[in-house]
Amino acid sequence: MIEEQGIVVSVEADGVWVATQRKTTCGSCSAKAACGQGIVNALSADKKPQMIKVQSDLSLRKGDQVTLGVTEDALVRSAFVVYMLPLFLLFSAALAADVLQLSELWIIFAGLLGFLSGCMWVRFYSHRYIDTAAMQPVVLKAQMAVQPALDV
């Protein structure tokens, strides 16, 4: 399981909204001051929390800290489809146009068409499988927020 920490910001009947903060590995690197990648990440990192709706059987309240998890299989499969499929179709279409001995302009056009069709397939795939249980994050652990027992 890939785990991420978050805080419950809203509770609804069919689930809870959890805010997570995107972290980069540059924060723990000892060479971050001299690294160009660390500087770029510091300038472009999204500082606002990401919101995600999670279904949970636990009785969670606003302010509770939770640990979310998603399976490695779902993450690897999704990353492969999102990154590799459009590139594979780009090269396949360009290679097919080259085998047909078309001009360079048509090869470029075929590659672009292959890339766009790969992007459309990714869009279809994500809309079709986004609601399946295997693709949804789950609440692994919850640390309940301390609420005062008496109002003084």
Secondary structure by P-SEA (a helix, b strand, c coil): cbbbbbbbccccccbbbbbbbbbccccccccccccaaaaaaaaccccbbbbbbbbbcccccccbbbbbbbbaaaaaaaaaaaccaaaaaaaaaaaaaaaacccaaaaaaaaaaaaaaaaaaaaaaaaaccccccccccccbbbbcccccccc
